């Protein structure tokens, strides 16, 4: 990477030079070279080739929530894929993100998903909040059920009444 930047005359932008009163980092030339160096480095990491676009798009369309996955984890994975789409140059608007997120949910969320789909002014943030609250209420009800389970103790030294 250093050789590549050196050949293009941009190595000074990533190496911390000794302070020189003559070199002023606020000049237009410095900022322009800085952006060029960033472009070279970013070009190596975020290539927008057809193969990358195909892989990320396929990952987005095959994205489904697994039954054992918590909703917060699912949303995190979804946001990561949306960020990858933006990185390759194909950003998704909020409505499309909402449609893809609701379509990727399991049957547990089918009823709330239908309600959210029929709400006239729905935002992605509101839908995530509503779905998160459903997930939290499911967890709390299962915690209450676990709290009231009676367990029989099997003590071998029990008194037999003799």
PyMOL commands that place a pseudoatom at each C-alpha (Angstrom):
pseudoatom trace, name=CA, resn=UNK, resi=1, chain=A, elem=C, hetatm=0, pos=[0.000, 0.000, 0.000]
pseudoatom trace, name=CA, resn=UNK, resi=2, chain=A, elem=C, hetatm=0, pos=[2.866, 2.378, 0.838]
pseudoatom trace, name=CA, resn=UNK, resi=3, chain=A, elem=C, hetatm=0, pos=[4.463, 1.755, -2.557]
pseudoatom trace, name=CA, resn=UNK, resi=4, chain=A, elem=C, hetatm=0, pos=[1.211, 2.457, -4.340]
pseudoatom trace, name=CA, resn=UNK, resi=5, chain=A, elem=C, hetatm=0, pos=[0.744, 5.749, -2.494]
pseudoatom trace, name=CA, resn=UNK, resi=6, chain=A, elem=C, hetatm=0, pos=[4.399, 6.627, -2.987]
pseudoatom trace, name=CA, resn=UNK, resi=7, chain=A, elem=C, hetatm=0, pos=[4.188, 6.138, -6.752]
pseudoatom trace, name=CA, resn=UNK, resi=8, chain=A, elem=C, hetatm=0, pos=[1.202, 8.461, -6.878]
pseudoatom trace, name=CA, resn=UNK, resi=9, chain=A, elem=C, hetatm=0, pos=[2.940, 11.054, -4.712]
pseudoatom trace, name=CA, resn=UNK, resi=10, chain=A, elem=C, hetatm=0, pos=[0.491, 10.710, -1.831]
pseudoatom trace, name=CA, resn=UNK, resi=11, chain=A, elem=C, hetatm=0, pos=[2.654, 9.039, 0.817]
pseudoatom trace, name=CA, resn=UNK, resi=12, chain=A, elem=C, hetatm=0, pos=[3.033, 12.235, 2.843]
pseudoatom trace, name=CA, resn=UNK, resi=13, chain=A, elem=C, hetatm=0, pos=[-0.695, 12.200, 3.563]
pseudoatom trace, name=CA, resn=UNK, resi=14, chain=A, elem=C, hetatm=0, pos=[-0.495, 9.063, 5.712]
pseudoatom trace, name=CA, resn=UNK, resi=15, chain=A, elem=C, hetatm=0, pos=[2.953, 9.504, 7.315]
pseudoatom trace, name=CA, resn=UNK, resi=16, chain=A, elem=C, hetatm=0, pos=[3.184, 11.913, 10.217]
pseudoatom trace, name=CA, resn=UNK, resi=17, chain=A, elem=C, hetatm=0, pos=[5.975, 14.294, 9.202]
pseudoatom trace, name=CA, resn=UNK, resi=18, chain=A, elem=C, hetatm=0, pos=[8.046, 16.435, 11.524]
pseudoatom trace, name=CA, resn=UNK, resi=19, chain=A, elem=C, hetatm=0, pos=[6.502, 19.851, 12.013]
pseudoatom trace, name=CA, resn=UNK, resi=20, chain=A, elem=C, hetatm=0, pos=[7.581, 22.168, 9.270]
pseudoatom trace, name=CA, resn=UNK, resi=21, chain=A, elem=C, hetatm=0, pos=[6.548, 25.794, 9.361]
pseudoatom trace, name=CA, resn=UNK, resi=22, chain=A, elem=C, hetatm=0, pos=[6.550, 25.890, 5.565]
pseudoatom trace, name=CA, resn=UNK, resi=23, chain=A, elem=C, hetatm=0, pos=[4.083, 23.035, 5.138]
pseudoatom trace, name=CA, resn=UNK, resi=24, chain=A, elem=C, hetatm=0, pos=[0.615, 24.114, 6.083]
pseudoatom trace, name=CA, resn=UNK, resi=25, chain=A, elem=C, hetatm=0, pos=[-1.981, 21.335, 6.340]
pseudoatom trace, name=CA, resn=UNK, resi=26, chain=A, elem=C, hetatm=0, pos=[-4.877, 23.686, 5.826]
pseudoatom trace, name=CA, resn=UNK, resi=27, chain=A, elem=C, hetatm=0, pos=[-4.033, 24.447, 2.197]
pseudoatom trace, name=CA, resn=UNK, resi=28, chain=A, elem=C, hetatm=0, pos=[-6.272, 23.354, -0.630]
pseudoatom trace, name=CA, resn=UNK, resi=29, chain=A, elem=C, hetatm=0, pos=[-3.483, 21.247, -2.168]
pseudoatom trace, name=CA, resn=UNK, resi=30, chain=A, elem=C, hetatm=0, pos=[-2.990, 19.281, 1.062]
pseudoatom trace, name=CA, resn=UNK, resi=31, chain=A, elem=C, hetatm=0, pos=[-6.711, 18.586, 1.429]
pseudoatom trace, name=CA, resn=UNK, resi=32, chain=A, elem=C, hetatm=0, pos=[-6.999, 17.537, -2.214]
pseudoatom trace, name=CA, resn=UNK, resi=33, chain=A, elem=C, hetatm=0, pos=[-4.045, 15.155, -1.895]
pseudoatom trace, name=CA, resn=UNK, resi=34, chain=A, elem=C, hetatm=0, pos=[-5.496, 13.856, 1.354]
pseudoatom trace, name=CA, resn=UNK, resi=35, chain=A, elem=C, hetatm=0, pos=[-8.767, 12.986, -0.399]
pseudoatom trace, name=CA, resn=UNK, resi=36, chain=A, elem=C, hetatm=0, pos=[-6.863, 11.294, -3.229]
pseudoatom trace, name=CA, resn=UNK, resi=37, chain=A, elem=C, hetatm=0, pos=[-4.919, 9.161, -0.726]
pseudoatom trace, name=CA, resn=UNK, resi=38, chain=A, elem=C, hetatm=0, pos=[-8.148, 8.208, 1.015]
pseudoatom trace, name=CA, resn=UNK, resi=39, chain=A, elem=C, hetatm=0, pos=[-9.645, 7.292, -2.353]
pseudoatom trace, name=CA, resn=UNK, resi=40, chain=A, elem=C, hetatm=0, pos=[-6.719, 4.998, -3.161]
pseudoatom trace, name=CA, resn=UNK, resi=41, chain=A, elem=C, hetatm=0, pos=[-6.940, 3.253, 0.206]
pseudoatom trace, name=CA, resn=UNK, resi=42, chain=A, elem=C, hetatm=0, pos=[-10.731, 2.946, 0.072]
pseudoatom trace, name=CA, resn=UNK, resi=43, chain=A, elem=C, hetatm=0, pos=[-10.536, 1.637, -3.483]
pseudoatom trace, name=CA, resn=UNK, resi=44, chain=A, elem=C, hetatm=0, pos=[-8.611, -1.388, -2.286]
pseudoatom trace, name=CA, resn=UNK, resi=45, chain=A, elem=C, hetatm=0, pos=[-11.128, -2.223, 0.430]
pseudoatom trace, name=CA, resn=UNK, resi=46, chain=A, elem=C, hetatm=0, pos=[-14.478, -1.342, -1.114]
pseudoatom trace, name=CA, resn=UNK, resi=47, chain=A, elem=C, hetatm=0, pos=[-14.449, -2.480, -4.675]
pseudoatom trace, name=CA, resn=UNK, resi=48, chain=A, elem=C, hetatm=0, pos=[-17.774, -2.134, -6.428]
pseudoatom trace, name=CA, resn=UNK, resi=49, chain=A, elem=C, hetatm=0, pos=[-17.272, -4.979, -8.830]
pseudoatom trace, name=CA, resn=UNK, resi=50, chain=A, elem=C, hetatm=0, pos=[-20.140, -6.911, -10.327]
pseudoatom trace, name=CA, resn=UNK, resi=51, chain=A, elem=C, hetatm=0, pos=[-19.227, -9.910, -8.176]
pseudoatom trace, name=CA, resn=UNK, resi=52, chain=A, elem=C, hetatm=0, pos=[-19.447, -7.900, -4.934]
pseudoatom trace, name=CA, resn=UNK, resi=53, chain=A, elem=C, hetatm=0, pos=[-22.740, -6.342, -5.974]
pseudoatom trace, name=CA, resn=UNK, resi=54, chain=A, elem=C, hetatm=0, pos=[-24.123, -9.776, -6.818]
pseudoatom trace, name=CA, resn=UNK, resi=55, chain=A, elem=C, hetatm=0, pos=[-23.007, -11.302, -3.506]
pseudoatom trace, name=CA, resn=UNK, resi=56, chain=A, elem=C, hetatm=0, pos=[-24.420, -8.508, -1.335]
pseudoatom trace, name=CA, resn=UNK, resi=57, chain=A, elem=C, hetatm=0, pos=[-27.701, -8.321, -3.281]
pseudoatom trace, name=CA, resn=UNK, resi=58, chain=A, elem=C, hetatm=0, pos=[-28.118, -12.085, -3.020]
pseudoatom trace, name=CA, resn=UNK, resi=59, chain=A, elem=C, hetatm=0, pos=[-27.409, -11.915, 0.719]
pseudoatom trace, name=CA, resn=UNK, resi=60, chain=A, elem=C, hetatm=0, pos=[-30.079, -9.224, 1.087]
pseudoatom trace, name=CA, resn=UNK, resi=61, chain=A, elem=C, hetatm=0, pos=[-32.757, -11.145, -0.813]
pseudoatom trace, name=CA, resn=UNK, resi=62, chain=A, elem=C, hetatm=0, pos=[-32.027, -14.430, 1.000]
pseudoatom trace, name=CA, resn=UNK, resi=63, chain=A, elem=C, hetatm=0, pos=[-32.027, -12.763, 4.419]
pseudoatom trace, name=CA, resn=UNK, resi=64, chain=A, elem=C, hetatm=0, pos=[-34.545, -14.444, 6.742]
pseudoatom trace, name=CA, resn=UNK, resi=65, chain=A, elem=C, hetatm=0, pos=[-34.875, -14.487, 10.498]
pseudoatom trace, name=CA, resn=UNK, resi=66, chain=A, elem=C, hetatm=0, pos=[-34.169, -17.794, 12.174]
pseudoatom trace, name=CA, resn=UNK, resi=67, chain=A, elem=C, hetatm=0, pos=[-36.563, -18.930, 14.890]
pseudoatom trace, name=CA, resn=UNK, resi=68, chain=A, elem=C, hetatm=0, pos=[-33.856, -19.058, 17.571]
pseudoatom trace, name=CA, resn=UNK, resi=69, chain=A, elem=C, hetatm=0, pos=[-32.535, -15.560, 16.799]
pseudoatom trace, name=CA, resn=UNK, resi=70, chain=A, elem=C, hetatm=0, pos=[-33.457, -12.606, 18.993]
pseudoatom trace, name=CA, resn=UNK, resi=71, chain=A, elem=C, hetatm=0, pos=[-34.959, -9.604, 17.213]
pseudoatom trace, name=CA, resn=UNK, resi=72, chain=A, elem=C, hetatm=0, pos=[-32.159, -7.232, 18.254]
pseudoatom trace, name=CA, resn=UNK, resi=73, chain=A, elem=C, hetatm=0, pos=[-29.575, -9.542, 16.674]
pseudoatom trace, name=CA, resn=UNK, resi=74, chain=A, elem=C, hetatm=0, pos=[-31.685, -9.818, 13.527]
pseudoatom trace, name=CA, resn=UNK, resi=75, chain=A, elem=C, hetatm=0, pos=[-31.947, -6.025, 13.205]
pseudoatom trace, name=CA, resn=UNK, resi=76, chain=A, elem=C, hetatm=0, pos=[-28.185, -5.723, 13.680]
pseudoatom trace, name=CA, resn=UNK, resi=77, chain=A, elem=C, hetatm=0, pos=[-27.559, -8.197, 10.864]
pseudoatom trace, name=CA, resn=UNK, resi=78, chain=A, elem=C, hetatm=0, pos=[-30.084, -6.389, 8.672]
pseudoatom trace, name=CA, resn=UNK, resi=79, chain=A, elem=C, hetatm=0, pos=[-28.440, -3.005, 9.250]
pseudoatom trace, name=CA, resn=UNK, resi=80, chain=A, elem=C, hetatm=0, pos=[-25.072, -4.522, 8.398]
pseudoatom trace, name=CA, resn=UNK, resi=81, chain=A, elem=C, hetatm=0, pos=[-26.385, -5.750, 5.045]
pseudoatom trace, name=CA, resn=UNK, resi=82, chain=A, elem=C, hetatm=0, pos=[-27.980, -2.349, 4.349]
pseudoatom trace, name=CA, resn=UNK, resi=83, chain=A, elem=C, hetatm=0, pos=[-24.614, -0.721, 5.083]
pseudoatom trace, name=CA, resn=UNK, resi=84, chain=A, elem=C, hetatm=0, pos=[-22.919, -3.139, 2.675]
pseudoatom trace, name=CA, resn=UNK, resi=85, chain=A, elem=C, hetatm=0, pos=[-25.442, -2.155, 0.001]
pseudoatom trace, name=CA, resn=UNK, resi=86, chain=A, elem=C, hetatm=0, pos=[-24.605, 1.510, 0.563]
pseudoatom trace, name=CA, resn=UNK, resi=87, chain=A, elem=C, hetatm=0, pos=[-20.898, 0.694, 0.380]
pseudoatom trace, name=CA, resn=UNK, resi=88, chain=A, elem=C, hetatm=0, pos=[-21.203, -0.886, -3.056]
pseudoatom trace, name=CA, resn=UNK, resi=89, chain=A, elem=C, hetatm=0, pos=[-23.125, 2.133, -4.302]
pseudoatom trace, name=CA, resn=UNK, resi=90, chain=A, elem=C, hetatm=0, pos=[-26.719, 0.900, -4.158]
pseudoatom trace, name=CA, resn=UNK, resi=91, chain=A, elem=C, hetatm=0, pos=[-28.361, 2.580, -1.158]
pseudoatom trace, name=CA, resn=UNK, resi=92, chain=A, elem=C, hetatm=0, pos=[-31.820, 1.457, -0.073]
pseudoatom trace, name=CA, resn=UNK, resi=93, chain=A, elem=C, hetatm=0, pos=[-34.433, 4.052, 0.801]
pseudoatom trace, name=CA, resn=UNK, resi=94, chain=A, elem=C, hetatm=0, pos=[-36.306, 3.746, 4.101]
pseudoatom trace, name=CA, resn=UNK, resi=95, chain=A, elem=C, hetatm=0, pos=[-39.483, 2.316, 2.563]
pseudoatom trace, name=CA, resn=UNK, resi=96, chain=A, elem=C, hetatm=0, pos=[-37.582, -0.474, 0.827]
pseudoatom trace, name=CA, resn=UNK, resi=97, chain=A, elem=C, hetatm=0, pos=[-35.696, -1.245, 4.037]
pseudoatom trace, name=CA, resn=UNK, resi=98, chain=A, elem=C, hetatm=0, pos=[-39.002, -1.467, 5.906]
pseudoatom trace, name=CA, resn=UNK, resi=99, chain=A, elem=C, hetatm=0, pos=[-40.487, -3.840, 3.324]
pseudoatom trace, name=CA, resn=UNK, resi=100, chain=A, elem=C, hetatm=0, pos=[-37.402, -6.073, 3.381]
pseudoatom trace, name=CA, resn=UNK, resi=101, chain=A, elem=C, hetatm=0, pos=[-37.258, -6.127, 7.185]
pseudoatom trace, name=CA, resn=UNK, resi=102, chain=A, elem=C, hetatm=0, pos=[-40.941, -7.025, 7.582]
pseudoatom trace, name=CA, resn=UNK, resi=103, chain=A, elem=C, hetatm=0, pos=[-40.624, -9.673, 4.883]
pseudoatom trace, name=CA, resn=UNK, resi=104, chain=A, elem=C, hetatm=0, pos=[-37.685, -11.313, 6.633]
pseudoatom trace, name=CA, resn=UNK, resi=105, chain=A, elem=C, hetatm=0, pos=[-39.481, -11.935, 9.931]
pseudoatom trace, name=CA, resn=UNK, resi=106, chain=A, elem=C, hetatm=0, pos=[-40.680, -15.296, 11.231]
pseudoatom trace, name=CA, resn=UNK, resi=107, chain=A, elem=C, hetatm=0, pos=[-44.311, -16.299, 11.774]
pseudoatom trace, name=CA, resn=UNK, resi=108, chain=A, elem=C, hetatm=0, pos=[-44.134, -15.127, 15.402]
pseudoatom trace, name=CA, resn=UNK, resi=109, chain=A, elem=C, hetatm=0, pos=[-44.182, -11.543, 14.137]
pseudoatom trace, name=CA, resn=UNK, resi=110, chain=A, elem=C, hetatm=0, pos=[-46.782, -12.062, 11.405]
pseudoatom trace, name=CA, resn=UNK, resi=111, chain=A, elem=C, hetatm=0, pos=[-49.659, -10.349, 13.247]
pseudoatom trace, name=CA, resn=UNK, resi=112, chain=A, elem=C, hetatm=0, pos=[-47.717, -7.236, 14.293]
pseudoatom trace, name=CA, resn=UNK, resi=113, chain=A, elem=C, hetatm=0, pos=[-46.129, -7.153, 10.849]
pseudoatom trace, name=CA, resn=UNK, resi=114, chain=A, elem=C, hetatm=0, pos=[-49.574, -7.004, 9.228]
pseudoatom trace, name=CA, resn=UNK, resi=115, chain=A, elem=C, hetatm=0, pos=[-50.599, -4.177, 11.551]
pseudoatom trace, name=CA, resn=UNK, resi=116, chain=A, elem=C, hetatm=0, pos=[-47.429, -2.248, 10.723]
pseudoatom trace, name=CA, resn=UNK, resi=117, chain=A, elem=C, hetatm=0, pos=[-47.913, -2.781, 6.978]
pseudoatom trace, name=CA, resn=UNK, resi=118, chain=A, elem=C, hetatm=0, pos=[-51.392, -1.240, 7.153]
pseudoatom trace, name=CA, resn=UNK, resi=119, chain=A, elem=C, hetatm=0, pos=[-50.329, 1.819, 9.154]
pseudoatom trace, name=CA, resn=UNK, resi=120, chain=A, elem=C, hetatm=0, pos=[-50.422, 4.838, 6.800]
pseudoatom trace, name=CA, resn=UNK, resi=121, chain=A, elem=C, hetatm=0, pos=[-47.338, 6.756, 7.957]
pseudoatom trace, name=CA, resn=UNK, resi=122, chain=A, elem=C, hetatm=0, pos=[-44.882, 4.102, 9.021]
pseudoatom trace, name=CA, resn=UNK, resi=123, chain=A, elem=C, hetatm=0, pos=[-41.200, 4.763, 9.599]
pseudoatom trace, name=CA, resn=UNK, resi=124, chain=A, elem=C, hetatm=0, pos=[-38.436, 2.222, 9.920]
pseudoatom trace, name=CA, resn=UNK, resi=125, chain=A, elem=C, hetatm=0, pos=[-37.499, 3.436, 13.403]
pseudoatom trace, name=CA, resn=UNK, resi=126, chain=A, elem=C, hetatm=0, pos=[-41.097, 3.130, 14.663]
pseudoatom trace, name=CA, resn=UNK, resi=127, chain=A, elem=C, hetatm=0, pos=[-41.434, -0.380, 13.210]
pseudoatom trace, name=CA, resn=UNK, resi=128, chain=A, elem=C, hetatm=0, pos=[-38.191, -1.517, 14.837]
pseudoatom trace, name=CA, resn=UNK, resi=129, chain=A, elem=C, hetatm=0, pos=[-39.328, -0.057, 18.157]
pseudoatom trace, name=CA, resn=UNK, resi=130, chain=A, elem=C, hetatm=0, pos=[-42.732, -1.774, 17.941]
pseudoatom trace, name=CA, resn=UNK, resi=131, chain=A, elem=C, hetatm=0, pos=[-41.204, -5.112, 16.982]
pseudoatom trace, name=CA, resn=UNK, resi=132, chain=A, elem=C, hetatm=0, pos=[-38.610, -4.811, 19.764]
pseudoatom trace, name=CA, resn=UNK, resi=133, chain=A, elem=C, hetatm=0, pos=[-41.344, -4.257, 22.328]
pseudoatom trace, name=CA, resn=UNK, resi=134, chain=A, elem=C, hetatm=0, pos=[-43.135, -7.398, 21.107]
pseudoatom trace, name=CA, resn=UNK, resi=135, chain=A, elem=C, hetatm=0, pos=[-39.885, -9.326, 21.491]
pseudoatom trace, name=CA, resn=UNK, resi=136, chain=A, elem=C, hetatm=0, pos=[-39.361, -7.933, 25.000]
pseudoatom trace, name=CA, resn=UNK, resi=137, chain=A, elem=C, hetatm=0, pos=[-42.914, -8.779, 26.088]
pseudoatom trace, name=CA, resn=UNK, resi=138, chain=A, elem=C, hetatm=0, pos=[-42.480, -12.347, 24.822]
pseudoatom trace, name=CA, resn=UNK, resi=139, chain=A, elem=C, hetatm=0, pos=[-39.311, -12.703, 26.872]
pseudoatom trace, name=CA, resn=UNK, resi=140, chain=A, elem=C, hetatm=0, pos=[-40.928, -11.298, 30.020]
pseudoatom trace, name=CA, resn=UNK, resi=141, chain=A, elem=C, hetatm=0, pos=[-43.937, -13.626, 29.733]
pseudoatom trace, name=CA, resn=UNK, resi=142, chain=A, elem=C, hetatm=0, pos=[-41.654, -16.640, 29.349]
pseudoatom trace, name=CA, resn=UNK, resi=143, chain=A, elem=C, hetatm=0, pos=[-39.698, -15.447, 32.390]
pseudoatom trace, name=CA, resn=UNK, resi=144, chain=A, elem=C, hetatm=0, pos=[-42.951, -15.301, 34.404]
pseudoatom trace, name=CA, resn=UNK, resi=145, chain=A, elem=C, hetatm=0, pos=[-43.832, -18.806, 33.265]
pseudoatom trace, name=CA, resn=UNK, resi=146, chain=A, elem=C, hetatm=0, pos=[-40.432, -20.078, 34.368]
pseudoatom trace, name=CA, resn=UNK, resi=147, chain=A, elem=C, hetatm=0, pos=[-40.805, -18.349, 37.737]
pseudoatom trace, name=CA, resn=UNK, resi=148, chain=A, elem=C, hetatm=0, pos=[-44.024, -20.203, 38.579]
pseudoatom trace, name=CA, resn=UNK, resi=149, chain=A, elem=C, hetatm=0, pos=[-42.856, -23.694, 37.659]
pseudoatom trace, name=CA, resn=UNK, resi=150, chain=A, elem=C, hetatm=0, pos=[-43.022, -25.993, 40.675]
pseudoatom trace, name=CA, resn=UNK, resi=151, chain=A, elem=C, hetatm=0, pos=[-40.158, -28.376, 41.048]
pseudoatom trace, name=CA, resn=UNK, resi=152, chain=A, elem=C, hetatm=0, pos=[-40.345, -31.530, 43.109]
pseudoatom trace, name=CA, resn=UNK, resi=153, chain=A, elem=C, hetatm=0, pos=[-37.313, -32.151, 45.243]
pseudoatom trace, name=CA, resn=UNK, resi=154, chain=A, elem=C, hetatm=0, pos=[-36.101, -35.685, 45.525]
pseudoatom trace, name=CA, resn=UNK, resi=155, chain=A, elem=C, hetatm=0, pos=[-34.411, -35.989, 48.880]
pseudoatom trace, name=CA, resn=UNK, resi=156, chain=A, elem=C, hetatm=0, pos=[-33.268, -39.544, 49.641]
pseudoatom trace, name=CA, resn=UNK, resi=157, chain=A, elem=C, hetatm=0, pos=[-33.245, -38.962, 53.390]
pseudoatom trace, name=CA, resn=UNK, resi=158, chain=A, elem=C, hetatm=0, pos=[-36.945, -38.287, 53.625]
pseudoatom trace, name=CA, resn=UNK, resi=159, chain=A, elem=C, hetatm=0, pos=[-38.897, -39.186, 56.750]
pseudoatom trace, name=CA, resn=UNK, resi=160, chain=A, elem=C, hetatm=0, pos=[-41.186, -42.177, 56.116]
pseudoatom trace, name=CA, resn=UNK, resi=161, chain=A, elem=C, hetatm=0, pos=[-43.271, -41.816, 59.284]
pseudoatom trace, name=CA, resn=UNK, resi=162, chain=A, elem=C, hetatm=0, pos=[-41.850, -44.795, 61.185]
for i in range(1, 162): cmd.bond("trace and resi %d" % i, "trace and resi %d" % (i + 1))
show_as sticks, trace
zoom trace
